[in-house]
Amino acid sequence: MFEILTSIGLGWSVALVLAVLFVLAYEFINGFHDTANAVATVIYTKAMPANLAVISSALFNFAGVLLGGLGVAYAIVHLLPVDSLLGMDSTQGLMMVFSLLFSAIIWNLGTWYFGIPASSSHTLIGSIMGVGGAFAWIHNEPILHGINLTKATQIMLSLIISPTLGFVLAGLLLLLMKFVWQKHKIHRTPDEQFQINGKRHPPFWARVSLIASAMGVSFAHGSNDGQKGIGLVMLVLICMAPAYFALDMSSQSYDLARTQDANRRIMAIYSRNQAVISDLVDVKAQVNVNDSLLSHCSTQTVLPAMSLLDRRLDKASSFQEMSVEERREVRRLLLCIDDTARKVAKLELPANELTSLNKWRKDLTKSTEYAPLWVIVAIATALGCGTLVGWRRIVYTVGEKIGSSGMTYSQGIAAQVTAAASIGIASVTGMPVSTTHILSSAVAGTMVANRSGLQSQTIKQILLAWVLTLPITMLLSALVFILANALWG
């Protein structure tokens, strides 16, 4: 790492370190903002002492980041269109990262201060969309050209559907538990348990279930939200130190051969299905173009990009043998080729061709969708440490202010099991979701199923935060980015 800092100069070194620290600060805030939701029910139901619950949650968050993969990380990065990623220089990339993180941190701190369970995922997505739109506006393009609308739509649908499912499934699970264990003590609140036998702790198996599901939510939160921080750090490193991070420099000659083979096999798929893909790929395009940098990804440039990539990989057995500009060029080519392949994969190709295309896409992006171990560990540490502080405000809101009456042990189990399963599935499929929204909705679902009623004021605050988060963070990050460009662009 020291070699990297000395090679890019003092000014860029300071900016790079500050940018990475900014991302770690965001992830730290995410820790005490979102992870409070993971331990809210287990603390409120007295299944674990607060300090032990928070420490355990921090450890499971840490493990979730380490083992969660990178699907969600690059889903966040791909919110920016390929052309924006191709056309953004290091200075603009730096201003973009600072702008979106400033917006996300300000909103997260504000909602945390007032104890409102707002979504860090929603906040980050709005901030990224804001700087993307601002980048397009500065370059005299329509604002929507700065946002990957397909990816944004998928993510927003995920953010809408997941809490709805959480509400319904948690309510159904509670009703099932009440049917199986009728008039059982797991349906008591801690206060009711204390009045009956002088104990506040849940029954043994209920306690085990609450603890296990809470740690499950913590692990799932780490595997989903931690990846967002990893994606942001990689965006910083790629923009500011492309010589070292534009491609995975640990790749061996075998990895380059796999990438080249995947590129050729995808070209063969296109050749066999010309009629189907003609709207996305200009199959008649001249492939032997000059070796100039491709700054725009379109139907006319995909095949030339694939041909150029093939020639570039033919000349080198490792990325170290390439110049800095060649590495950036290879990254641009890979992004363009994969962006088109992702769109082609949605067409009505034969089933065997779709299976092969998705397989070769993974090999194609192996050297671009990666993260060094130190990045993963740094994000895991920041998220885990953030979990240890600031959790009380959100815990009080989730435990006391969503329902009109206290939360029972069975409600806590139903809400947490639903949240852990939902977030875990989202992480495996590479979709960013909100821990806050899923768990809050699950708690609300159990309150409705239990006929406990809901506190309208809290529900209004949560819904208002949900509605306002996207436009406010988009506007704030866009304004900061435009101002930064006016001053230093």
N, C-alpha and C positions, 0 to 999 in steps of 0.2 A: 504493500500500500504506500510506503514511503517513496518508492521509486515512481509511482504514479503521480504523487503530489509534486515531486521535484521536476518531473518532465513537463507538467502543464503550467508551471510558473506560480509565483506567490499569489497573485490576485485571484486566479482561477482556483488555486488550492484552497484559499480561504472561503471562496464562494461555494466550492464543492462540499467542504466540511460543514458549512452553515446549512446548506440545502439538505444534507443527510440528517443533521441534527434536527432540522425543522420537521422532517418526516418522522423521526423518532419521537419528537414532541407530540405530533399528531397521534401517533400510535399509543403513547403514554396516556394522553387524554382519553383516547378511545377505550383504554383499559379501565379507567375508573368511571367512564361514562356509560359504556355498554355492558361491561362485565358485571356491574351491580345487578343487572337483570338476571344473570346466571345464578347468583347466590341469594336473590331477594326472597324466594319462597323457602329455601332451606334455613335461612336465618329467621324469617318471620315465624315459621312453624316450630322453631326451637329444636330442629333436628340436629343442628350443629351450633357450637358457639361461634359468634360472629368472626372473631379473629382467626379461628381454625378454618372456618368456611372460606374466608377471603384468601388465606395462604394456600389452601388446597386448590381453590379456583385458579390462582395465579400459576401454580405448577401445571395444572391441566391446560390452561391457555398456552403456556410455554410449549408443552408437548404437542398441542394442536397445530401450532405454527410450524414446528419442526417436521411434522408428519403429514401436513395437509396438502402437499403438492403445490402446483403453480397455476392451475386452471383458472381460478378466480382472479389471480394477480394479473394475468394478461387479458382477461375479460374486461377489467377496468381500463387497462392501457388502450385496448381497442375501441374504447368509446370515442377516441379521436380518430378521424378518418385517416386512411393511409396517406393521402396526399398531404395532410397537415403534418404527419410524422416525417414525411419525406422532405417537405419544404421548410421545416423549422431548423434554424441554425442554433448554435450552442447558447448564444445570448438570449434568444427568444425562448428556448427551452428552459433556461434558468428562471426567467421572469414568469413563465407559465407555472412552473412548480411552486415558486414562492407565492404567486397570486392565488392559486387554488388551495394551497395549504393555509394561507392566511384566512381565507374565507371559511374553510372547514373548521379551523381551530376556534375562530371567533364565535361561530354559531354553536359549536359543541359546548364551549364554556358557558355561553349564555343560557342554553337550555338546561345544562347541568346545574347552574346556580339556582335556577327556579324549580329544580326537581322535576322537570318535565321529561319523560322518557322519549326523547327524540332519537332519530336514527342517524348514526355516524355514516352508515353506508349511503343513505339518502343524501346526506350532507356532502360527502365526497363526490358522488355522482353529479350532483348539481354544480359543484365547483368545477369539475372537469368539463362539463358541457358549457359552462359560462366562458371559460378561457378558450375553448374550441371555437365558439361562436364569435368571440372577440377577435381571435386570430384571423378568421375569415373576413370579418368586417374591416379590419386594418388593411387587409390586402384587396379591398374593394370587391369582395365576393359576397353572395348571399349568406346570411348568418347560418342558415341550416347546412351550408356546405362545410362548416367547421365542426359538425357533429355527425358521428356515425349513427344515422337514424335507425338503421336496422338493429344494431347492437343496443342502442338506447331504448328502443321499443321493447326488446326482449327483457332487458334489465328492469324497466319500469313495470312490465307485466308481472315479472317475478316479485317485485316489491309490493304489488297490489294483491296478487293471488295468494302469496305465502301467508300474510296475516289473516286473510279470509279463511284459508284452510286451517290455520292455527286455531281460530275462533271455533269453527265447526267441529274439528276433530277433538279438541280438548273437551268441549261440551259433551260430545258423544262418548268419549272415554270415561268421563265422570259418571254419566248416566249408566254406563255398563258396570262400573265399579259399585254404584249404589244398588244396582239390580242383583249383582252377585253377592255383595256383602251388605245386606240390608241391616239397618240400625246398628251398624258396627261402629266402634269407637274411632275408626279412621275418618269418620265423617264429622268429628268434633273439631272445633277451633281450639287453639292453645288455652284460651280463657275458659272455655267450657270444660276442657280436660282438668284444669286446675280446680274448678269449682266442684267437680265430682270426686276426684281422688288426690287432690293437692299436687299433681304433677302437670308440668306443661309440655314435657317431651312426648312425641308421638309414640305409638306402639312400635315394638322392635322392627317388624317387617316393613311397616310404613316408614320408619326412620331410615332403614337401609335403602328403600326405594327412593326416598327424597334425596339422600346423599348421592346415590349412584346417578340419578337423573340430573342432579345439579352439576356433578362433575362431567356428565355427558354434554350438558349445555355449554360448560366452560371449554371443553375440548373442541366441540363443534364451532364455538365462537372463535377460538384461536385458529382453527383450520380455515374459516371463512374470512373473518375480518383481518387476521394477520396477513393473509395473502395480499390484501389491498395495500398494506404498507410495503410489502416486498415489491409489488408492482411499481409503486411510487419511487422507491429507492432506485430500482433499475432504470426508470425513466430519467432520473437525475443523472445516474452514472453514464447512461448511453448518450445523453445530450452533452454532458460536460467533459467526458473522457472517452470519446468514441474509440480511440486507439486501443483501449484496453477492454471496453465493455460492449461495443457495438455487436460483437460476436463472442461466443464462448471460446476464450483463448485456450482452454484446456482440451479442446477438441483435437483428436488424433487424425491421422490420414484416413483411418477407417471411417471416422465420422463424416469427413468431407466426401468420401466415396459414397456413403449412404445418402447424403444430401444430393449429390449429383445423380445417383441412380433414381431417387425419388422424383427429381425434376424431369428426368427423361421418361419415366413411367407415366407421369401426369400428362406430359406432352403426347404420349401414345394414346392415352384415354381420350384426350381432346381430338386426336386424329380419327379415332374410331367412332366418335359421336358428334361429328361436325354439325349435322342438322339440328341437334338438340341444343348445342351450346352457342349457336351462331350469334345470339343476342348479347352474349357476354364475352365472347372471344372472336376476334376477327381472324378467321382461319385462313384468309388469303393475304394476311399481312406479310410484308417482306421481313424475314427474320435476320438476315445478314446486315444489320445496321451498324453504324459507326459505334465505337466503344465510348460514346459520350454518356454522361450520367443521365439516367432516366428520372426526371423530377415529377412526372405525372403518370398515374396508373389508370389506364383506360383499356377499352376493348382492342384498340389498335396497338397498344404497347405490350400486351401480355406475352405473346409469342416471341417478339424481339427480346423481351426481358429474360425469358427462359433460355433462349439461345445464347444471350450474353452471359448469363450465369454459368451455363455449361462451359463456355470458353474460359471464364475466370477460374472455375474450379479445376479445369484441365491444367492450368499453369502452376498450381500450388498444391503441395501435399499437407500444408498446415496454414492456419490463418496468420501465424507469425511471419510467414514468408511474404505476406501482402503488405502493401503500404497502408497508411492510415486511411487515405482516400479510397483505396480499393476495398478495405473492410467496410467503410460506410456505404460504398456502392453495393457490395454484396448484400448488406443488410437491407438496403432499399429494394433490391431485386427480390429478395426472399419475401419481404412484406407485400410487395405488389403481387407476386405469384400466389402467395397464400391467400390474399384477400380475394382474388378471383376464384381460386379453388374452393374457398368457403361458399361463395355464391353458386358456383357450379354444383356443389354438393346438394343444393336444395332443388335442383332440377329433376325431372323424371328420367333419370338414367336407369339402365338395367341394374338390378340389385347387386350383382357381382361387381359392376363397375363402381357403384357408390361405396361398397365395402373397401375396394382397392384404393379408391381416391382418398377416403378418410385415413387409411393406413399410411399411404405415402405422404399425406399432409403432416402427420406426426413426425416422420423422418425429416421432412423438409424444414420444419420449424425447430428442430432439436437444438440448433446452434443459436437461435434468436430468443426462444422462450426458455430462459434458464435463469438461475440466480446463484451467485457464489454462496458458500456455506456461511461466511461471516455476515452476509446480509440477512440471511434467514435467522441466525442466532441473535443478531442485533435487534431485529424486529420482535422476535420472541421475548427477549429480555425487556424491551420497552413496554410491550403489552402486559407481560407478567408483573412488572413493577407498578404499572399504572393501576392494576387490579387491587393493589394493596392499599390504595388511598381513595378517599372521596366517594365511597360507595353508599354512605348512609342516606343521602338525600333521595336517591332513586329507590333504594330498598323500602323506605317509608312510603313512597308513592305507590309502588307495586303492591305492597302488603296491606296498606291501610286505606288508600284513596281511590282504588278502582271500583271495588265493591262497596255496597252499602253496609255490609257486615263483614266480620273478620273472615279470613281465609281458613278453610278446613285443611286437614292433612291430605285428604283425598284430592282436594282441588289443587294443592301444590304438586302432588304426584302427576295428575293428569296434565297440568300446564307444562311441567318440566319435561315429561316424556315426549309430549307433542313437539315442544320446541327443539329438544335435542335431535329427534328423528328428522324434523323438517330441515333444520340447518345442516345436519350431516349429509342428507341427500343432496341439498343444494351445493355443498362443497364438492362432493364427488362428481356432480354434473357440471361444475365450473360456473355456477350462477351466484352472483353476489346477492345476499338477502340481509334483512335487518333482524338482528337478535332482539332488539328493542321492540319492534313492531310485532314480531311473532310471539314473544313471551307475553307482552301486554295484552295482545288479542286473545291468546290462550287463557290467560287469567280471566279476562272479561267473559270468554265463552263458558268457563266453569261457573262464574257468578250467575250468568243467565240460566244455565242448566240446573243450578242449585236453587234457583229462585231467590237468590240473595239480593238481587237488584244491583244497579250500577250508580255510581256517583256522577251525575251529569256534568258537573263542573270539571272533574278530572278528565272525563272522556272528551269533552269539548276542547280542553287544552291539548290533549294528545292528538286529536284530529286536526286542530288548528296548526300545531307544529308540523304534522304530516303534510298539510296543504301548503304551508308557507315555506318549508325547508327548501324545496326545489327552486322556486322563483327567487327567493332571497339570496341563496348561495350562488345561483347563476349570475344574478345582477352584481353581487358584491365582487366575485372573482373576476367578472368581465371588466368592471370599473377599475379594479386594482391593476389588471393586466394592461388596459388601455393607458392608464396613467403612467405605469412603469415604462411602456413603450414610448410615450411622449417625452419622458425625462431621459431615458437611456437608450432608446431604440435607435 
